[in-house]
Amino acid sequence: MSLGSSKFWVGMLIGSVAGAMVYRCCQSGKAKEWKEKMCSKMSQMRHKAEDILEEGKKKAIDAGVKIADSVAEKAEENRNRAHSFANNNK
């Protein structure tokens, strides 16, 4: 057996043992309890993120409306100036 081949089999053996140990630990009651807690926390974080996203959308819409109103006011002022300038030059 060559050196590369023996490294492969040693790696497979170590990986199998480590995998068996992790699998055994994951089947314990403590691991299942931890998994449930993590799933619960992730769900809470997801809901908070959705709320933050909705709030951000509302703020962006409000800011857009304010900017649009400001631009509309400036456009109206400029239109009125142009009309008054045109009327004065007649």
Backbone as numpy.savetxt, mean C-alpha at the origin, in Angstrom:
# Nx Ny Nz CAx CAy CAz Cx Cy Cz
32.04 -40.91 -5.71 31.19 -39.75 -5.71 32.09 -38.52 -5.71
31.75 -37.54 -6.53 32.57 -36.33 -6.61 32.25 -35.38 -5.47
33.08 -34.38 -5.31 32.92 -33.42 -4.22 31.62 -32.63 -4.37
31.30 -32.19 -5.60 30.07 -31.43 -5.84 28.84 -32.26 -5.53
28.87 -33.52 -5.86 27.74 -34.41 -5.62 27.55 -34.63 -4.12
28.63 -34.80 -3.38 28.50 -35.02 -1.93 27.97 -33.77 -1.24
28.36 -32.58 -1.71 27.84 -31.35 -1.13 26.33 -31.26 -1.36
25.90 -31.70 -2.52 24.47 -31.69 -2.84 23.71 -32.57 -1.85
24.21 -33.82 -1.61 23.50 -34.74 -0.73 23.53 -34.28 0.72
24.63 -33.67 1.15 24.71 -33.14 2.51 23.72 -31.99 2.66
23.63 -31.14 1.63 22.66 -30.04 1.66 21.23 -30.55 1.70
20.96 -31.60 0.94 19.61 -32.19 0.95 19.28 -32.76 2.33
20.24 -33.41 2.97 20.04 -33.98 4.29 19.77 -32.88 5.32
20.59 -31.85 5.30 20.41 -30.73 6.25 19.07 -30.05 6.00
18.71 -29.82 4.75 17.44 -29.20 4.42 16.25 -30.04 4.86
16.36 -31.36 4.71 15.28 -32.25 5.13 15.09 -32.22 6.64
16.20 -32.25 7.36 16.13 -32.22 8.83 15.54 -30.88 9.29
16.03 -29.78 8.70 15.51 -28.47 9.08 14.02 -28.36 8.74
13.63 -28.85 7.59 12.22 -28.80 7.19 11.34 -29.61 8.14
11.82 -30.79 8.55 11.06 -31.61 9.49 10.90 -30.91 10.83
11.97 -30.25 11.28 11.90 -29.53 12.56 10.91 -28.36 12.48
10.96 -27.62 11.39 10.05 -26.48 11.23 8.62 -26.98 11.15
8.39 -28.05 10.40 7.04 -28.61 10.28 6.52 -29.04 11.64
7.36 -29.70 12.43 6.96 -30.17 13.75 6.61 -29.00 14.66
7.42 -27.94 14.60 7.16 -26.77 15.44 5.88 -26.06 15.02
5.59 -26.07 13.72 4.40 -25.37 13.22 3.11 -26.08 13.60
3.19 -27.33 13.96 1.99 -28.08 14.31 1.62 -27.94 15.78
2.44 -27.26 16.55 2.16 -27.11 17.98 1.02 -26.12 18.19
0.43 -26.19 19.37 -0.68 -25.30 19.71 -0.24 -23.85 19.78
0.96 -23.63 20.26 1.50 -22.28 20.38 1.66 -21.65 19.00
2.12 -22.44 18.04 2.31 -21.93 16.68 0.96 -21.59 16.05
-0.03 -22.44 16.28 -1.37 -22.17 15.73 -1.96 -20.91 16.36
-1.74 -20.72 17.65 -2.23 -19.51 18.34 -1.54 -18.27 17.77
-0.23 -18.39 17.57 0.54 -17.27 17.00 0.06 -16.94 15.59
-0.23 -17.99 14.81 -0.72 -17.78 13.44 -2.06 -17.06 13.45
-2.95 -17.44 14.37 -4.25 -16.78 14.47 -4.09 -15.31 14.85
-3.18 -15.03 15.79 -2.94 -13.65 16.19 -2.39 -12.84 15.03
-1.46 -13.42 14.29 -0.87 -12.72 13.15 -1.92 -12.44 12.07
-2.77 -13.41 11.81 -3.83 -13.21 10.81 -4.79 -12.11 11.25
-5.10 -12.09 12.54 -5.98 -11.06 13.08 -5.35 -9.69 12.94
-4.09 -9.57 13.31 -3.39 -8.28 13.20 -3.28 -7.83 11.76
-2.99 -8.76 10.85 -2.89 -8.41 9.42 -4.24 -7.92 8.90
-5.31 -8.54 9.35 -6.64 -8.11 8.94 -6.94 -6.71 9.45
-6.57 -6.44 10.70 -6.77 -5.10 11.27 -5.96 -4.06 10.50
-4.73 -4.41 10.16 -3.88 -3.49 9.41 -4.46 -3.22 8.03
-5.01 -4.26 7.41 -5.61 -4.09 6.09 -6.80 -3.14 6.16
-7.63 -3.30 7.18 -8.79 -2.41 7.33 -8.34 -0.97 7.58
-7.31 -0.80 8.40 -6.80 0.55 8.65 -6.24 1.16 7.38
-5.55 0.34 6.60 -4.98 0.83 5.34 -6.09 1.24 4.37
-7.17 0.47 4.34 -8.30 0.83 3.48 -8.90 2.15 3.93
-9.04 2.33 5.25 -9.59 3.59 5.77 -8.69 4.77 5.43
-7.38 4.57 5.58 -6.44 5.65 5.25 -6.50 5.97 3.76
-6.63 4.95 2.93 -6.73 5.17 1.49 -7.99 5.95 1.14
-9.10 5.60 1.74 -10.35 6.32 1.49 -10.23 7.78 1.94
-9.64 7.99 3.10 -9.46 9.35 3.61 -8.55 10.15 2.67
-7.52 9.50 2.17 -6.62 10.16 1.22 -7.32 10.54 -0.07
-8.18 9.64 -0.54 -8.95 9.94 -1.76 -9.86 11.15 -1.55
-10.53 11.19 -0.40 -11.41 12.32 -0.11 -10.63 13.63 -0.02
-9.47 13.58 0.63 -8.66 14.79 0.74 -8.16 15.24 -0.63
-7.79 14.29 -1.47 -7.32 14.64 -2.81 -8.45 15.26 -3.64
-9.65 14.72 -3.51 -10.79 15.28 -4.23 -11.09 16.69 -3.73
-11.08 16.87 -2.41 -11.33 18.21 -1.84 -10.28 19.21 -2.31
-9.01 18.78 -2.32 -7.95 19.68 -2.78 -8.14 20.01 -4.26
-8.52 19.03 -5.05 -8.77 19.25 -6.48 -9.91 20.23 -6.70
-10.96 20.10 -5.89 -12.10 21.01 -6.02 -11.68 22.43 -5.65
-10.91 22.58 -4.59 -10.45 23.91 -4.18 -9.58 24.54 -5.27
-8.69 23.75 -5.84 -7.83 24.27 -6.91 -8.66 24.64 -8.13
-9.62 23.80 -8.48 -10.48 24.08 -9.63 -11.29 25.36 -9.39
-11.80 25.53 -8.18 -12.55 26.75 -7.86 -11.65 27.98 -7.97
-10.44 27.87 -7.46 -9.50 28.98 -7.52 -9.18 29.34 -8.97
-8.94 28.33 -9.79 -8.64 28.57 -11.21 -9.84 29.19 -11.90
-11.04 28.71 -11.57 -12.25 29.25 -12.18 -12.44 30.72 -11.79
-12.17 31.04 -10.53 -12.29 32.44 -10.09 -11.30 33.33 -10.83
-10.06 32.87 -10.95 -9.04 33.65 -11.67 -9.44 33.82 -13.13
-9.97 32.77 -13.73 -10.38 32.85 -15.13 -11.53 33.85 -15.29
-12.45 33.84 -14.34 -13.57 34.77 -14.40 -13.09 36.22 -14.24
-12.14 36.42 -13.30 -11.58 37.76 -13.11 -10.90 38.24 -14.39
-10.12 37.36 -15.00 -9.42 37.73 -16.23 -10.40 37.99 -17.38
-11.48 37.22 -17.43 -12.50 37.44 -18.46 -13.16 38.81 -18.26
-13.47 39.12 -16.99 -14.10 40.41 -16.70 -13.15 41.56 -17.03
-11.87 41.40 -16.73 -10.89 42.43 -17.08 -10.81 42.62 -18.59
-10.80 41.51 -19.31 -10.71 41.59 -20.76 -11.94 42.28 -21.34
-13.12 41.96 -20.81 -14.35 42.59 -21.30 -14.36 44.07 -20.97
-13.95 44.41 -19.74 -13.95 45.83 -19.37 -12.91 46.59 -20.20
-11.77 46.00 -20.47 -10.75 46.63 -21.30 -11.28 46.83 -22.73
-11.98 45.82 -23.24 -12.53 45.92 -24.58 -13.61 47.01 -24.65
-14.44 47.08 -23.61 -15.51 48.10 -23.57 -14.93 49.50 -23.45
-13.84 49.66 -22.69 -13.22 50.97 -22.53 -12.55 51.43 -23.82
-12.08 50.51 -24.64 -11.41 50.87 -25.88 -12.36 51.13 -27.05
-13.65 50.89 -26.87 -14.61 51.13 -27.95 -14.92 52.57 -28.11
